[in-house]
Amino acid sequence: MPPLRRPRPELRVIRSQSSLIGRNLAIEEWLLAPSAPPPPLLFLWTASPAVVIGKNQNPWMECAPGHLETRGIRLARRISGGGAVYHDPGNLNYAFILDRASYRRETAYDGLLARLRSLGIPAERLGRSGVGVHGRKFSGTAFCYRGERVLHHGTLLVSADLAELERALTPPPVAIRGRAVPSERSPVVNLSDVAPGLTIDRLADVLADGLEPLPLESANAKAIGKLEAKQASREWVYESTPPFEAEVLSWTLRVEKGWVALGPLAGCPFGSRDLAERLDGEDQSRILALGL
């Protein structure tokens, strides 16, 4: 007698009530833990303005952290690979948490594309991990495998500030040499320009349509809070950067774990404000202007 097949579990949806980038990234990571609700899950969220870099990226190659800070834009690092992305309230973020044994990347993409096409959006795969319309990208995708679970997540530009996106993802005018993974720049488009009248709430409703809602239990607050604290730490955001060399003013600085290891500013955190404290006069003004 053949073994009985277990019924395939139904996809359930969690919708975040927070706009904090660190909290939402922490929830994504927590959902990969064995103690979290079992997959398959869909997590939907939006955040206040932020730049999120991939696990193996160099923030100073992707943006100017000092300038982000002056504009009130958070910098964060996620647990998945891939390139840097811009988040704001016009960007809906989705995360599939799936069983590793049965995960098929194409199946996850197909489910997303089908929902988008139901809105009249001729969405298509672009390159290895992008989704777009007529060659213009509205979604970047990244992946994380942990234990028996997989995180397949991405952005969906709906009504994002594309001018701010361009500014936020502009690195400082500094030559950097290292082995960090660089982003692949692509032309972007908002889905509200493709489907006029589309809103974040409407798209979230379409993605969640027919799925059982799953609230986050307060009992999970401690575990999520610990991961949120990691997200806010310099150790995670900056010190996880692979070693690199940067040409700053007239110096070549070797930077390891986010700190200058060799050069005239050795022992200083690599960042315009910290470096400026070691300088004076014109050099101080020039390094602050770089926005490191």
C-alpha positions as CSV (number, residue, x, y, z in Angstrom):
1,M,0.0,0.0,0.0
2,P,1.5,3.4,-1.0
3,P,2.1,5.8,1.9
4,L,-0.5,8.4,2.6
5,R,0.4,11.9,1.3
6,R,0.1,14.7,3.8
7,P,-2.1,17.5,2.5
8,R,0.0,20.5,1.4
9,P,-0.3,23.3,4.0
10,E,-2.0,26.5,2.9
11,L,-0.1,29.7,2.5
12,R,-0.9,32.2,5.4
13,V,-0.2,35.9,5.4
14,I,1.2,38.2,8.1
15,R,0.8,42.0,7.6
16,S,3.2,44.2,9.6
17,Q,1.8,47.1,11.7
18,S,5.3,48.7,11.9
19,S,7.0,51.1,9.6
20,L,10.4,50.6,11.3
21,I,12.9,49.1,8.9
22,G,14.9,47.3,11.6
23,R,11.8,45.7,13.1
24,N,10.5,44.4,9.8
25,L,13.9,43.0,8.8
26,A,14.0,41.4,12.3
27,I,10.6,39.8,11.8
28,E,11.8,38.4,8.4
29,E,14.8,36.8,10.1
30,W,12.7,35.5,13.0
31,L,10.3,33.8,10.6
32,L,13.2,31.5,9.5
33,A,13.6,30.2,13.1
34,P,12.2,26.7,14.0
35,S,10.2,28.3,16.8
36,A,8.3,30.6,14.3
37,P,5.0,29.6,12.7
38,P,5.5,26.8,10.1
39,P,5.7,27.7,6.4
40,P,4.4,28.5,3.9
41,L,4.0,32.1,5.0
42,L,3.7,35.5,3.2
43,F,4.9,38.6,5.2
44,L,3.9,42.0,3.8
45,W,5.3,45.3,5.1
46,T,6.3,48.9,4.3
47,A,8.9,51.1,5.9
48,S,9.9,54.7,6.5
49,P,12.7,55.9,4.1
50,A,15.7,53.6,4.3
51,V,18.5,52.1,2.2
52,V,18.9,48.3,2.7
53,I,22.1,46.6,1.5
54,G,22.7,43.0,0.9
55,K,24.5,40.8,3.4
56,N,27.8,40.9,1.5
57,Q,27.8,44.5,0.4
58,N,29.9,47.6,1.2
59,P,27.6,50.4,2.3
60,W,30.1,53.1,1.0
61,M,30.0,51.5,-2.5
62,E,26.1,51.7,-2.5
63,C,25.3,55.0,-0.9
64,A,26.7,57.9,1.1
65,P,25.8,57.0,4.7
66,G,26.6,60.4,6.0
67,H,24.3,62.1,3.6
68,L,21.6,59.6,4.3
69,E,21.8,60.4,8.0
70,T,21.4,64.2,7.3
71,R,18.2,63.4,5.3
72,G,16.7,61.1,7.9
73,I,17.1,58.0,5.8
74,R,18.1,54.8,7.7
75,L,20.8,52.5,6.6
76,A,20.2,48.7,7.2
77,R,21.7,45.4,6.2
78,R,19.6,42.4,5.5
79,I,20.4,38.7,5.9
80,S,20.0,37.8,2.2
81,G,22.4,38.6,-0.6
82,G,21.7,40.7,-3.7
83,G,22.0,44.5,-4.2
84,A,21.0,47.7,-2.4
85,V,17.4,48.8,-2.5
86,Y,15.5,52.0,-1.4
87,H,12.5,51.7,0.8
88,D,9.8,54.3,1.6
89,P,6.0,54.2,2.2
90,G,5.5,53.8,-1.5
91,N,7.4,50.5,-1.6
92,L,5.6,47.3,-0.7
93,N,7.9,44.6,0.5
94,Y,6.9,40.9,0.4
95,A,8.6,37.9,1.9
96,F,7.8,34.2,1.3
97,I,9.0,31.9,4.0
98,L,8.9,28.4,2.5
99,D,9.9,24.9,3.3
100,R,13.4,24.3,1.9
101,A,12.8,20.7,0.8
102,S,9.9,21.7,-1.5
103,Y,11.1,25.2,-2.4
104,R,11.3,26.0,-6.1
105,R,12.4,29.5,-7.0
106,E,10.3,29.5,-10.3
107,T,7.2,28.5,-8.4
108,A,7.6,31.5,-6.0
109,Y,8.1,33.9,-8.9
110,D,5.1,32.4,-10.8
111,G,2.8,33.0,-7.9
112,L,3.9,36.7,-7.6
113,L,3.7,37.3,-11.4
114,A,0.2,35.8,-11.5
115,R,-1.1,38.2,-8.9
116,L,0.5,41.2,-10.6
117,R,-0.9,40.2,-14.0
118,S,-4.4,39.9,-12.5
119,L,-4.1,43.7,-12.1
120,G,-3.4,44.1,-15.8
121,I,0.4,44.6,-15.1
122,P,2.4,42.7,-17.8
123,A,5.1,41.7,-15.3
124,E,8.0,39.6,-16.4
125,R,11.3,38.3,-15.0
126,L,14.3,40.5,-15.7
127,G,17.8,39.0,-15.5
128,R,18.5,36.6,-12.6
129,S,16.5,38.2,-9.8
130,G,14.5,41.2,-11.1
131,V,10.9,41.7,-12.0
132,G,9.8,44.5,-14.3
133,V,7.7,45.8,-17.1
134,H,9.0,46.5,-20.6
135,G,12.6,46.3,-19.4
136,R,12.1,48.7,-16.4
137,K,12.5,47.2,-13.0
138,F,10.0,47.5,-10.1
139,S,11.2,44.6,-8.0
140,G,14.5,43.2,-6.8
141,T,14.6,39.8,-5.2
142,A,17.0,38.2,-2.8
143,F,17.2,34.8,-1.0
144,C,18.4,33.3,2.3
145,Y,18.6,29.6,3.2
146,R,18.6,28.8,6.9
147,G,18.0,25.3,8.3
148,E,14.8,23.8,6.8
149,R,13.4,27.2,5.7
150,V,14.0,29.6,2.8
151,L,13.4,33.3,2.6
152,H,12.4,34.6,-0.9
153,H,11.8,38.3,-0.6
154,G,11.7,41.4,-2.7
155,T,10.6,45.0,-3.2
156,L,7.6,46.2,-5.2
157,L,7.8,49.9,-6.2
158,V,4.3,51.2,-6.2
159,S,4.5,55.0,-5.7
160,A,8.0,55.4,-4.3
161,D,9.9,58.7,-4.6
162,L,12.1,57.8,-7.5
163,A,14.1,61.0,-7.4
164,E,14.9,60.3,-3.7
165,L,15.7,56.7,-4.7
166,E,18.3,57.9,-7.2
167,R,19.8,60.3,-4.6
168,A,19.8,57.8,-1.8
169,L,21.6,55.1,-4.0
170,T,24.4,57.5,-5.1
171,P,27.7,56.5,-3.4
172,P,30.3,59.1,-2.4
173,P,33.0,60.3,-4.9
174,V,35.6,58.0,-3.4
175,A,37.5,55.2,-5.1
176,I,37.0,51.9,-3.3
177,R,38.7,48.6,-3.9
178,G,37.4,45.4,-2.3
179,R,35.6,42.1,-2.7
180,A,32.1,43.2,-1.7
181,V,29.2,42.4,-4.1
182,P,28.3,45.4,-6.1
183,S,24.7,46.3,-7.1
184,E,23.5,46.0,-10.7
185,R,21.9,49.3,-11.6
186,S,18.7,49.2,-13.7
187,P,16.1,51.7,-14.9
188,V,13.1,51.6,-12.5
189,V,9.4,52.2,-12.7
190,N,6.5,52.6,-10.3
191,L,3.6,50.2,-10.7
192,S,1.2,53.1,-10.2
193,D,2.5,54.4,-13.5
194,V,1.7,51.1,-15.2
195,A,-1.6,50.6,-13.5
196,P,-3.0,54.1,-12.7
197,G,-4.7,54.3,-9.3
198,L,-2.9,51.4,-7.8
199,T,-2.0,51.9,-4.2
200,I,0.1,50.1,-1.6
201,D,-3.1,48.9,0.2
202,R,-4.7,47.7,-3.0
203,L,-1.6,45.7,-4.0
204,A,-1.3,44.2,-0.5
205,D,-4.9,43.2,-0.6
206,V,-4.4,41.5,-4.0
207,L,-1.4,39.6,-2.8
208,A,-3.2,38.5,0.4
209,D,-6.5,37.7,-1.3
210,G,-7.8,34.3,-0.2
211,L,-5.0,33.7,2.3
212,E,-5.6,33.1,6.0
213,P,-4.4,36.0,8.1
214,L,-1.9,35.1,10.9
215,P,-1.3,37.7,13.6
216,L,2.1,38.0,15.4
217,E,1.8,36.9,19.0
218,S,3.1,39.0,21.8
219,A,5.0,36.0,23.1
220,N,7.4,36.4,20.2
221,A,8.4,40.0,21.2
222,K,11.6,39.0,23.0
223,A,13.0,37.0,20.1
224,I,12.1,39.7,17.6
225,G,13.4,42.5,19.8
226,K,16.8,40.8,20.1
227,L,17.1,40.6,16.3
228,E,15.9,44.2,16.0
229,A,18.7,45.3,18.3
230,K,21.1,43.5,16.0
231,Q,19.7,45.4,13.1
232,A,20.4,48.7,14.8
233,S,24.0,47.9,15.8
234,R,27.1,49.3,14.1
235,E,28.5,45.8,14.3
236,W,25.9,44.4,11.9
237,V,25.4,47.4,9.6
238,Y,29.0,48.6,9.2
239,E,31.4,46.1,10.7
240,S,30.1,43.2,8.6
241,T,31.5,44.9,5.5
242,P,34.3,42.9,3.8
243,P,37.8,44.6,4.0
244,F,38.5,47.3,1.4
245,E,40.8,50.2,0.5
246,A,39.5,53.7,0.0
247,E,41.2,56.7,-1.6
248,V,40.1,59.5,0.8
249,L,41.5,63.0,0.2
250,S,45.3,62.3,-0.4
251,W,45.4,59.0,1.6
252,T,44.8,55.3,0.9
253,L,43.0,53.9,3.9
254,R,42.7,50.2,4.6
255,V,39.3,49.5,6.3
256,E,38.6,46.3,8.2
257,K,35.3,45.7,10.0
258,G,34.3,49.3,9.4
259,W,37.4,50.7,11.1
260,V,40.5,52.3,9.5
261,A,43.2,49.7,10.0
262,L,46.1,51.2,8.1
263,G,46.8,54.8,7.2
264,P,47.1,58.2,9.0
265,L,43.6,57.8,10.5
266,A,44.1,54.2,11.8
267,G,41.9,53.3,14.8
268,C,39.0,55.5,13.7
269,P,35.6,54.3,12.5
270,F,35.3,54.9,8.8
271,G,32.7,57.6,8.4
272,S,32.8,61.3,7.7
273,R,31.8,62.5,11.2
274,D,34.3,60.2,13.0
275,L,37.1,60.9,10.6
276,A,36.5,64.7,10.7
277,E,37.1,64.7,14.5
278,R,40.7,63.7,13.7
279,L,41.2,66.5,11.3
280,D,40.9,70.3,11.1
281,G,40.6,73.2,8.7
282,E,40.0,72.4,5.0
283,D,40.5,68.7,5.4
284,Q,37.8,68.5,7.9
285,S,35.3,70.4,5.7
286,R,36.3,68.3,2.7
287,I,35.8,64.9,4.4
288,L,32.4,66.0,5.8
289,A,31.3,67.0,2.3
290,L,32.0,63.4,1.1
291,G,29.1,62.1,3.2
292,L,30.9,58.9,4.2
